[in-house]
Amino acid sequence: MDLPARAAELIAVPSTADRPAELRRALELVLDVVGPGFAVERFASRGKPSALVYRPGPRPAFRVLLNAHLDVVPADSYAARRDGDRLYGRGAQDMKVAALVLAEVFRSLAPGLPYPLGLQLVTDEEVGGHDGTAHQLEAGVTAGFVVIGEQSGLRVVTDSKGILQVRLCATGTAAHAAYPWLGDNALLTLTGAVDAVLRRYPVPADEQWRTTVNLARIGTPNRALNQVPAEATAWLDIRFPPQDTDFAGRTAAEIAGHLRAVSGVDVVVDGLGAPHHADPDSPEVARLRAAARAAGFSGELLRKHGAADGRFYSARGIDAVIFGPGGAGQHGPDEYADLRTVGPYRQALVSFLTGLARDPAPAARRGSAAG
């Protein structure tokens, strides 16, 4: 396969959440790379298509599942451009190049491995993953170990932060702006509430593995300059590690109560995704790290601040790691995949998957069998 050419074709597909036909087109392009001779189980949820590919026969419990998402965030242009060893374009790094490598590795290895290998292709990771990975898991898909091809520079990601999206809602009393003492300005109450949250979770000066809060938007229905606003809302995006018990392991209602106590205003939780964690000492992680080192990379462990579909596996006690090629600029105008990492990435995946053939039983099953 001419991967750069095929990747340019896939990148040119504007597979954003609001274009269901383009999501299907991206999915079919990758399935074409896999080719015939496999069972293709198709899923759909709220207009988001996905697929599960495996050897012919009943769907197994997969020893290893390779996971790739084909959706992207919106861009001004979806054209791919190559400059030396860099392939630029929306989704080049996140994660269309990796998806093609996973498809190619699956096609070549799945027929001959002594254990069931699956390929999971989804189209909604960028908008939460509930209609792709989560939907398939709810339909009974399961695995012993999952490799998600998100960008990592051949490092192994065993931890990702959880994601929380909330609204702080303040109310006051309207009045004429010339007589502010007759009213209660909801915007002032709200900014005080935001300040209180940021004092509890301050913005770090550099990269740190702790909870962060992003103030994304403040709004009020008030449109008159000469009126004291009676309502105001702030939208927050909060990312939290598994160690922060203010959020990890707590329900949406408990989190709303906690933030209400911190801020002093009403809180609505619009979205909650748990952190992702995989055992960094598992035999699978050790094998994958060794395969990365054999391919010329460090194979070091990495923690990611962004949320990913691995959290859906963690919630079910399934170890999932992020392991992908290199690049930079995801979601930006200069996003690119580093083509120099593609060959080593393929090599590491092949080495890892064939190495498991000597010990195809998941670690969890070995432990329970020994007990």
C-alpha positions as CSV (number, residue, x, y, z in Angstrom):
1,M,0.0,0.0,0.0
2,D,1.2,3.5,-0.9
3,L,0.4,4.8,2.6
4,P,1.1,8.5,2.0
5,A,-1.2,8.5,-1.1
6,R,-3.9,6.5,0.7
7,A,-3.6,8.8,3.7
8,A,-3.9,11.9,1.6
9,E,-7.1,10.4,0.1
10,L,-8.5,9.7,3.6
11,I,-7.5,13.1,5.0
12,A,-9.3,14.8,2.1
13,V,-12.6,13.3,3.5
14,P,-14.2,16.0,5.7
15,S,-15.3,13.4,8.3
16,T,-16.8,15.8,10.9
17,A,-19.6,15.0,13.2
18,D,-22.1,17.0,11.2
19,R,-21.4,15.1,8.0
20,P,-22.8,11.6,8.3
21,A,-22.2,10.7,4.7
22,E,-18.5,11.7,5.0
23,L,-18.2,9.6,8.2
24,R,-19.5,6.6,6.2
25,R,-17.1,7.4,3.3
26,A,-14.1,7.5,5.6
27,L,-15.2,4.2,7.2
28,E,-15.5,2.6,3.8
29,L,-12.1,3.8,2.7
30,V,-10.4,2.1,5.6
31,L,-12.5,-1.1,5.2
32,D,-11.2,-1.1,1.6
33,V,-7.7,-1.2,2.9
34,V,-8.6,-4.2,5.1
35,G,-10.0,-6.0,2.0
36,P,-12.1,-9.1,1.6
37,G,-12.0,-12.3,3.6
38,F,-13.0,-10.9,7.0
39,A,-16.3,-10.6,8.9
40,V,-17.4,-7.0,9.1
41,E,-19.9,-6.3,11.8
42,R,-21.5,-2.9,11.3
43,F,-23.0,-0.7,14.0
44,A,-24.8,2.7,14.0
45,S,-25.9,4.9,16.8
46,R,-27.5,8.4,16.4
47,G,-26.2,8.7,12.9
48,K,-22.6,7.6,13.7
49,P,-21.5,4.5,11.9
50,S,-18.8,2.1,13.2
51,A,-17.5,-1.3,12.3
52,L,-15.8,-4.3,13.9
53,V,-13.6,-6.5,11.8
54,Y,-12.4,-10.0,12.6
55,R,-11.8,-13.5,11.1
56,P,-14.9,-15.2,9.7
57,G,-17.2,-16.8,12.3
58,P,-19.0,-15.8,15.4
59,R,-17.7,-12.7,17.1
60,P,-15.1,-13.8,19.7
61,A,-13.8,-12.3,22.9
62,F,-10.7,-10.6,21.4
63,R,-7.3,-11.2,22.8
64,V,-6.3,-7.9,21.3
65,L,-8.4,-5.2,19.8
66,L,-7.0,-2.4,17.6
67,N,-9.0,0.8,17.9
68,A,-9.0,3.7,15.5
69,H,-11.3,6.7,15.1
70,L,-11.9,8.3,11.7
71,D,-13.7,11.5,12.6
72,V,-12.0,14.9,12.8
73,V,-12.7,18.3,14.2
74,P,-13.8,21.0,11.6
75,A,-11.1,22.8,9.5
76,D,-11.0,25.5,6.9
77,S,-9.4,23.0,4.5
78,Y,-9.2,19.2,4.3
79,A,-6.5,19.0,1.6
80,A,-3.4,17.0,2.5
81,R,0.1,18.4,1.7
82,R,3.4,16.6,2.0
83,D,6.6,18.4,2.9
84,G,9.5,16.0,3.1
85,D,8.8,13.6,5.9
86,R,5.7,15.5,7.1
87,L,2.2,14.9,5.8
88,Y,0.0,17.8,6.7
89,G,-3.7,17.9,7.0
90,R,-6.7,17.7,9.3
91,G,-6.6,14.3,11.0
92,A,-3.1,13.4,9.7
93,Q,-1.8,13.1,13.3
94,D,-5.2,12.6,14.9
95,M,-5.5,9.9,13.7
96,K,-6.0,8.9,10.1
97,V,-2.5,7.8,9.3
98,A,-2.4,5.5,12.4
99,A,-5.8,4.1,11.4
100,L,-4.4,3.0,8.0
101,V,-1.4,1.4,9.7
102,L,-3.7,-0.5,12.1
103,A,-5.8,-1.7,9.2
104,E,-2.8,-2.8,7.3
105,V,-1.3,-4.7,10.2
106,F,-4.7,-6.3,11.0
107,R,-5.0,-7.5,7.4
108,S,-1.6,-9.1,7.3
109,L,-1.6,-10.7,10.8
110,A,-5.2,-11.6,11.8
111,P,-5.5,-14.7,9.6
112,G,-2.4,-16.4,11.0
113,L,-2.4,-15.5,14.7
114,P,-3.3,-18.2,17.2
115,Y,-5.6,-15.8,19.0
116,P,-8.5,-13.6,17.9
117,L,-7.5,-10.1,16.8
118,G,-10.1,-7.4,16.1
119,L,-10.1,-4.1,14.4
120,Q,-12.5,-1.5,15.8
121,L,-13.3,1.5,13.6
122,V,-15.3,4.3,15.0
123,T,-16.4,7.8,13.8
124,D,-17.3,9.8,16.9
125,E,-14.3,10.0,19.2
126,E,-14.0,13.7,18.8
127,V,-17.5,14.3,20.1
128,G,-17.4,11.9,23.0
129,G,-17.2,8.3,21.8
130,H,-20.6,7.3,23.1
131,D,-21.9,6.2,19.7
132,G,-18.8,4.3,18.6
133,T,-16.6,2.6,21.1
134,A,-19.1,2.8,24.0
135,H,-21.9,1.7,21.8
136,Q,-20.0,-1.4,20.7
137,L,-19.1,-2.3,24.2
138,E,-22.7,-2.0,25.2
139,A,-23.5,-4.4,22.4
140,G,-21.2,-7.0,24.0
141,V,-17.8,-6.4,22.3
142,T,-15.0,-7.3,24.7
143,A,-11.2,-7.8,24.7
144,G,-8.3,-8.8,26.8
145,F,-6.2,-5.8,25.8
146,V,-6.8,-2.8,23.6
147,V,-4.3,-0.7,21.5
148,I,-5.7,2.7,20.6
149,G,-3.7,4.3,17.7
150,E,-3.9,7.9,18.9
151,Q,-0.7,9.8,18.5
152,S,2.0,9.1,21.1
153,G,5.4,9.0,19.3
154,L,5.6,5.3,20.0
155,R,5.3,5.9,23.7
156,V,2.8,3.9,25.7
157,V,0.0,5.9,27.3
158,T,-1.5,4.1,30.4
159,D,-3.2,7.1,31.9
160,S,-5.5,9.8,30.5
161,K,-7.4,12.5,32.4
162,G,-11.2,12.4,32.9
163,I,-13.3,15.1,31.3
164,L,-16.0,17.2,33.0
165,Q,-18.1,19.9,31.3
166,V,-20.2,22.0,33.6
167,R,-22.2,25.2,33.7
168,L,-22.1,27.7,36.7
169,C,-25.5,29.4,36.8
170,A,-25.9,32.7,38.8
171,T,-29.1,34.6,39.3
172,G,-29.7,38.1,40.6
173,T,-32.2,40.9,40.4
174,A,-32.7,43.2,37.4
175,A,-32.6,47.0,37.8
176,H,-31.8,50.2,35.9
177,A,-28.1,50.5,35.5
178,A,-28.2,54.0,36.9
179,Y,-29.4,52.6,40.2
180,P,-27.3,49.4,40.6
181,W,-27.9,49.3,44.4
182,L,-31.5,48.4,43.6
183,G,-30.5,45.2,41.8
184,D,-28.2,42.2,42.2
185,N,-25.8,41.8,39.3
186,A,-25.7,38.1,38.3
187,L,-22.6,38.6,36.2
188,L,-20.6,39.9,39.2
189,T,-21.8,36.9,41.2
190,L,-20.8,34.6,38.4
191,T,-17.3,36.1,38.0
192,G,-16.8,35.7,41.8
193,A,-17.9,32.0,41.5
194,V,-15.5,31.4,38.6
195,D,-12.7,33.0,40.6
196,A,-13.5,30.7,43.6
197,V,-13.2,27.6,41.3
198,L,-9.9,28.8,39.9
199,R,-8.5,29.5,43.3
200,R,-9.3,25.9,44.2
201,Y,-7.9,24.6,40.9
202,P,-5.5,27.3,39.6
203,V,-4.2,27.3,36.1
204,P,-0.7,25.8,36.1
205,A,2.3,27.7,34.8
206,D,3.6,24.6,33.1
207,E,2.6,20.9,32.5
208,Q,1.5,19.3,35.7
209,W,-0.5,16.1,36.3
210,R,-3.3,17.7,38.2
211,T,-6.8,19.0,37.7
212,T,-7.2,21.9,35.4
213,V,-10.1,24.2,34.7
214,N,-10.7,26.1,31.4
215,L,-13.2,29.0,31.4
216,A,-14.6,28.5,27.9
217,R,-17.5,31.0,27.8
218,I,-19.5,33.5,29.9
219,G,-23.0,34.6,28.8
220,T,-26.1,36.4,29.9
221,P,-29.5,36.9,28.3
222,N,-29.3,40.5,29.2
223,R,-28.8,42.7,26.0
224,A,-29.3,46.2,27.4
225,L,-26.3,48.2,28.6
226,N,-28.5,50.2,31.0
227,Q,-29.8,47.1,32.8
228,V,-28.4,45.1,35.7
229,P,-28.3,41.5,34.5
230,A,-30.5,39.0,36.4
231,E,-29.0,35.8,34.9
232,A,-25.5,34.7,33.9
233,T,-23.9,31.4,33.0
234,A,-20.2,30.3,32.7
235,W,-19.2,27.1,30.8
236,L,-16.2,25.2,32.2
237,D,-14.1,22.4,30.8
238,I,-12.4,20.5,33.7
239,R,-9.8,17.7,33.2
240,F,-8.9,15.6,36.2
241,P,-6.5,12.7,36.9
242,P,-7.6,9.5,38.6
243,Q,-5.9,10.6,41.8
244,D,-8.3,13.6,42.3
245,T,-11.1,12.3,44.5
246,D,-13.0,15.6,44.1
247,F,-14.1,14.2,40.7
248,A,-12.8,10.7,40.1
249,G,-15.2,8.0,41.1
250,R,-18.0,10.4,41.9
251,T,-21.4,10.8,40.3
252,A,-22.6,13.8,38.4
253,A,-24.8,14.7,41.3
254,E,-21.9,14.5,43.8
255,I,-19.7,16.6,41.6
256,A,-22.4,19.2,41.1
257,G,-22.7,19.4,44.9
258,H,-19.0,19.8,45.4
259,L,-18.7,22.6,42.8
260,R,-21.7,24.3,44.3
261,A,-20.0,24.4,47.6
262,V,-16.8,25.8,46.1
263,S,-18.5,28.4,43.9
264,G,-21.6,29.4,45.8
265,V,-23.8,29.2,42.7
266,D,-26.0,26.5,41.0
267,V,-24.1,23.9,38.9
268,V,-25.2,21.8,36.0
269,V,-23.1,18.9,34.8
270,D,-23.4,18.6,31.1
271,G,-20.8,15.8,30.5
272,L,-18.7,13.5,32.6
273,G,-16.1,11.1,31.4
274,A,-14.0,9.0,33.8
275,P,-10.2,8.9,33.7
276,H,-8.5,6.1,31.8
277,H,-6.0,3.9,33.5
278,A,-4.2,0.7,32.4
279,D,-1.8,-1.4,34.5
280,P,1.7,-0.1,33.6
281,D,3.2,-3.3,34.9
282,S,1.1,-5.7,32.9
283,P,2.9,-8.2,30.6
284,E,1.1,-6.6,27.6
285,V,2.5,-3.2,28.4
286,A,5.9,-4.6,29.0
287,R,5.8,-6.4,25.6
288,L,4.6,-3.2,23.8
289,R,7.3,-1.1,25.4
290,A,10.0,-3.7,24.4
291,A,8.6,-3.7,20.8
292,A,8.9,0.1,20.6
293,R,12.5,0.0,21.9
294,A,13.3,-2.7,19.3
295,A,12.0,-0.3,16.7
296,G,14.3,2.4,17.8
297,F,12.1,4.4,20.2
298,S,12.1,4.8,23.9
299,G,8.8,3.1,24.6
300,E,8.5,5.2,27.7
301,L,5.3,5.5,29.6
302,L,3.3,8.6,29.0
303,R,0.2,10.3,30.6
304,K,-2.2,12.3,28.5
305,H,-4.1,15.3,29.6
306,G,-6.8,14.8,26.9
307,A,-9.6,12.3,27.2
308,A,-9.9,9.4,24.8
309,D,-12.0,6.3,24.3
310,G,-9.8,4.2,26.6
311,R,-12.0,5.3,29.5
312,F,-14.8,3.1,28.2
313,Y,-12.6,0.1,28.5
314,S,-11.2,1.1,31.9
315,A,-14.8,1.3,33.2
316,R,-15.1,-2.4,32.3
317,G,-11.8,-3.5,33.8
318,I,-10.2,-3.9,30.4
319,D,-6.6,-2.5,30.0
320,A,-6.4,-0.1,27.0
321,V,-3.3,1.9,26.0
322,I,-2.7,4.6,23.5
323,F,0.1,3.8,21.2
324,G,0.6,5.6,17.9
325,P,3.1,7.2,15.5
326,G,4.5,10.7,15.8
327,G,3.5,14.1,14.6
328,A,2.3,17.4,16.1
329,G,-0.3,20.2,15.8
330,Q,-3.5,18.1,16.3
331,H,-6.7,20.1,15.8
332,G,-4.6,23.0,14.4
333,P,-3.9,24.5,11.0
334,D,-0.4,22.9,10.9
335,E,-1.3,19.4,12.0
336,Y,1.0,16.8,10.5
337,A,2.0,13.1,10.8
338,D,5.7,12.3,11.0
339,L,6.2,9.8,8.2
340,R,9.5,8.7,9.6
341,T,7.7,7.1,12.5
342,V,5.3,5.1,10.4
343,G,7.6,2.2,9.5
344,P,8.8,1.8,13.2
345,Y,5.3,2.0,14.4
346,R,4.2,-0.8,12.0
347,Q,7.3,-2.8,13.0
348,A,6.5,-2.4,16.7
349,L,2.9,-3.4,16.3
350,V,3.9,-6.5,14.3
351,S,6.5,-7.5,16.9
352,F,4.0,-7.0,19.8
353,L,1.2,-9.0,18.2
354,T,3.4,-11.9,17.0
355,G,5.1,-12.0,20.3
356,L,1.8,-12.5,22.1
357,A,1.4,-15.7,20.0
358,R,3.8,-17.4,22.4
359,D,1.5,-16.5,25.3
360,P,-2.0,-15.8,24.0
361,A,-3.9,-15.9,27.3
362,P,-4.7,-12.5,28.8
363,A,-2.9,-11.7,32.0
364,A,-6.2,-11.5,34.0
365,R,-7.2,-15.0,32.9
366,R,-3.7,-16.4,33.8
367,G,-4.1,-14.8,37.3
368,S,-7.6,-16.3,37.8
369,A,-6.5,-19.7,36.5
370,A,-3.6,-19.7,38.9
371,G,-5.9,-18.8,41.8
